[in-house]
Amino acid sequence: MVIDGIYYALGLAAAAAAVAFLAGPAFAVPLVLLALFCLYFFRDPDRTIPEGPVAVSPADGKVVSIVADPNGQTRLSIFLNIFDVHVNRSPVGGRITAVDYTPGRFLVASREQASTHNEQNSITVESEGGSFVVFKQIAGLIARRIVCWKKQGDAVEKGERIGLIKFGSRVDVFLGPEWTVAVKPGERVAAGSSIVARRKDQ
């Protein structure tokens, strides 16, 4: 459980108690349901991290697009709805060489334009295999707060928790030509445990 969920739930529970006292228990039911939803939304289950030269999904959700550019870089986009686990994890192990926050819009995160137009936090990891993997936490229509627990220079393990995006969002992963993508659009993936790519040279 992420601590934010407890804070939200306690605040809503306190509001529900006040409403129940002033207006009656029936009027407090929506606030109680919201408190329970916050506990559900901020859940943080353990995951089994696959071994070997693979990249894992940084987020729970649905693969909405896979786009390759002429230079051999591939962008893999994952959309998270409000019922997905929103804790993000590093797709590879290594050292974080950059953390760059960019303000932006709050388009629906499943739209292609969200990758470039929305508020986002970009994290670059120099992997143990010597390549650079970039992944972006992207805010959505409802998600308006990106949380990152890591900073430039930090070491990170593959599948390690690095932050979260609150209430519906998108995560993009950028992989170089040394990677072979192992998923297809429409597939659902789980952060830390689903393999999204494999190294070609290892």
C-alpha positions as CSV (number, residue, x, y, z in Angstrom):
1,M,0.0,0.0,0.0
2,V,1.4,3.4,-1.0
3,I,1.2,5.8,2.0
4,D,-0.7,8.4,-0.1
5,G,-3.7,6.0,-0.2
6,I,-3.8,5.9,3.5
7,Y,-3.8,9.7,3.8
8,Y,-6.6,10.1,1.2
9,A,-8.7,7.4,2.9
10,L,-8.3,8.9,6.3
11,G,-9.2,12.3,5.1
12,L,-12.3,11.0,3.3
13,A,-13.2,8.8,6.4
14,A,-13.0,11.9,8.6
15,A,-15.2,13.8,6.2
16,A,-17.7,10.9,6.1
17,A,-17.9,10.9,9.9
18,A,-18.6,14.6,9.9
19,V,-21.3,14.3,7.3
20,A,-22.9,11.3,9.1
21,F,-23.0,13.4,12.3
22,L,-24.5,16.5,10.7
23,A,-26.8,15.0,8.0
24,G,-27.2,11.3,8.7
25,P,-25.3,8.1,7.7
26,A,-26.9,7.8,4.3
27,F,-25.3,11.0,3.1
28,A,-21.8,9.7,4.2
29,V,-21.9,6.6,2.0
30,P,-20.3,8.2,-1.1
31,L,-17.4,9.4,1.0
32,V,-17.0,6.0,2.5
33,L,-16.9,4.4,-0.9
34,L,-14.3,6.9,-2.1
35,A,-12.2,6.1,0.9
36,L,-12.3,2.4,0.1
37,F,-11.5,3.1,-3.6
38,C,-8.4,5.1,-2.6
39,L,-7.2,2.1,-0.6
40,Y,-7.8,-0.1,-3.6
41,F,-6.2,2.4,-6.1
42,F,-3.0,2.8,-4.1
43,R,-2.4,-0.9,-3.7
44,D,1.2,-2.0,-4.3
45,P,1.5,-5.8,-4.8
46,D,4.8,-7.5,-4.9
47,R,6.0,-8.9,-8.2
48,T,8.3,-11.6,-9.4
49,I,11.0,-10.0,-11.5
50,P,12.3,-12.1,-14.4
51,E,16.0,-12.7,-14.7
52,G,18.2,-12.4,-17.7
53,P,18.8,-9.7,-20.4
54,V,15.2,-8.5,-20.6
55,A,13.3,-5.3,-20.1
56,V,10.2,-5.5,-18.0
57,S,7.0,-3.4,-18.1
58,P,7.3,-0.1,-16.1
59,A,3.5,-0.1,-15.6
60,D,0.4,-2.1,-15.3
61,G,-2.0,-1.5,-18.2
62,K,-2.7,-2.1,-21.9
63,V,-0.1,-1.7,-24.7
64,V,-1.8,0.9,-26.9
65,S,1.0,1.5,-29.5
66,I,4.4,0.4,-30.6
67,V,6.1,2.8,-33.0
68,A,9.6,2.4,-34.5
69,D,11.5,5.3,-36.0
70,P,14.1,5.2,-38.9
71,N,17.0,5.2,-36.4
72,G,15.9,1.9,-34.9
73,Q,14.4,3.3,-31.7
74,T,11.1,1.8,-30.7
75,R,8.5,3.6,-28.5
76,L,6.2,1.3,-26.5
77,S,3.2,3.0,-24.9
78,I,1.1,1.6,-22.0
79,F,-2.2,3.1,-20.9
80,L,-3.3,2.8,-17.3
81,N,-6.9,3.1,-16.4
82,I,-8.1,4.0,-12.9
83,F,-8.4,0.3,-11.9
84,D,-4.8,-0.6,-12.7
85,V,-2.0,-0.6,-10.2
86,H,-0.3,2.8,-10.6
87,V,3.1,2.2,-9.0
88,N,5.7,2.5,-11.7
89,R,8.9,0.3,-11.9
90,S,12.2,0.6,-13.8
91,P,12.2,-1.6,-16.9
92,V,16.0,-2.3,-16.6
93,G,18.6,-2.2,-13.9
94,G,21.5,0.3,-13.9
95,R,22.1,3.9,-13.1
96,I,19.7,6.8,-13.6
97,T,21.6,9.4,-15.7
98,A,18.8,11.9,-16.1
99,V,15.4,12.8,-14.7
100,D,13.6,15.5,-16.7
101,Y,10.2,17.0,-15.8
102,T,8.3,18.7,-18.6
103,P,5.0,20.6,-18.0
104,G,2.3,20.1,-20.5
105,R,-1.4,19.5,-21.2
106,F,-3.7,16.8,-19.8
107,L,-5.1,15.1,-22.9
108,V,-6.7,11.7,-22.5
109,A,-3.7,9.4,-21.9
110,S,-4.7,6.8,-24.5
111,R,-4.4,9.3,-27.3
112,E,-1.2,9.3,-29.4
113,Q,-0.7,13.1,-28.8
114,A,-0.3,12.5,-25.1
115,S,3.2,11.2,-25.6
116,T,4.4,14.6,-26.7
117,H,1.8,17.1,-25.5
118,N,1.1,16.0,-21.9
119,E,2.8,16.8,-18.6
120,Q,5.5,14.2,-18.2
121,N,8.6,13.0,-16.3
122,S,11.3,11.4,-18.3
123,I,13.8,9.0,-16.7
124,T,17.0,7.7,-18.5
125,V,18.7,4.6,-17.2
126,E,22.1,3.4,-18.4
127,S,21.5,-0.3,-18.1
128,E,23.9,-3.0,-16.9
129,G,24.2,-4.2,-20.5
130,G,25.6,-0.8,-21.6
131,S,22.5,0.6,-23.4
132,F,20.3,3.5,-22.5
133,V,16.6,3.0,-21.8
134,V,14.2,5.9,-21.4
135,F,10.8,5.7,-19.9
136,K,8.3,8.5,-19.3
137,Q,5.6,8.9,-16.7
138,I,2.9,10.8,-18.5
139,A,-0.1,12.5,-16.9
140,G,-3.6,12.1,-18.3
141,L,-7.0,13.7,-18.2
142,I,-7.7,12.8,-14.6
143,A,-4.1,12.1,-13.5
144,R,-2.6,15.5,-12.6
145,R,0.2,14.5,-10.3
146,I,3.4,12.6,-11.2
147,V,5.4,11.2,-8.3
148,C,9.1,10.1,-8.8
149,W,11.1,8.8,-5.9
150,K,14.4,8.6,-7.7
151,K,16.9,11.2,-8.8
152,Q,19.9,11.5,-11.2
153,G,22.8,9.3,-10.1
154,D,20.7,6.7,-8.2
155,A,21.3,3.1,-8.8
156,V,18.1,1.1,-9.7
157,E,17.3,-2.6,-10.0
158,K,15.2,-4.0,-12.7
159,G,11.6,-4.0,-11.6
160,E,12.3,-1.6,-8.7
161,R,9.6,0.8,-7.7
162,I,10.4,4.4,-8.9
163,G,7.2,6.3,-8.4
164,L,3.6,6.5,-9.4
165,I,1.0,8.6,-11.4
166,K,-2.3,9.3,-9.7
167,F,-5.6,8.4,-11.2
168,G,-5.2,7.2,-14.9
169,S,-2.1,7.8,-17.0
170,R,0.4,6.6,-19.6
171,V,3.9,5.3,-19.5
172,D,6.1,5.3,-22.6
173,V,9.3,3.2,-23.0
174,F,12.0,4.0,-25.6
175,L,14.2,1.1,-26.6
176,G,17.2,1.2,-28.9
177,P,17.9,-1.2,-31.8
178,E,19.7,-3.6,-29.5
179,W,16.2,-4.7,-28.2
180,T,13.6,-6.9,-29.7
181,V,10.1,-6.0,-28.5
182,A,8.3,-9.0,-27.0
183,V,4.7,-7.6,-26.8
184,K,2.0,-6.5,-29.2
185,P,-0.6,-3.7,-29.2
186,G,-3.7,-4.8,-27.2
187,E,-1.8,-6.9,-24.7
188,R,-2.1,-6.3,-21.0
189,V,1.1,-6.1,-19.0
190,A,2.1,-6.0,-15.4
191,A,4.8,-3.7,-14.0
192,G,8.0,-5.5,-13.0
193,S,6.8,-9.0,-14.1
194,S,5.9,-8.8,-17.8
195,I,8.7,-9.0,-20.3
196,V,8.3,-6.3,-22.9
197,A,11.7,-6.7,-24.7
198,R,14.8,-8.9,-25.0
199,R,18.4,-7.9,-25.7
200,K,19.5,-9.1,-29.1
201,D,23.2,-9.3,-28.3
202,Q,23.1,-11.2,-25.0
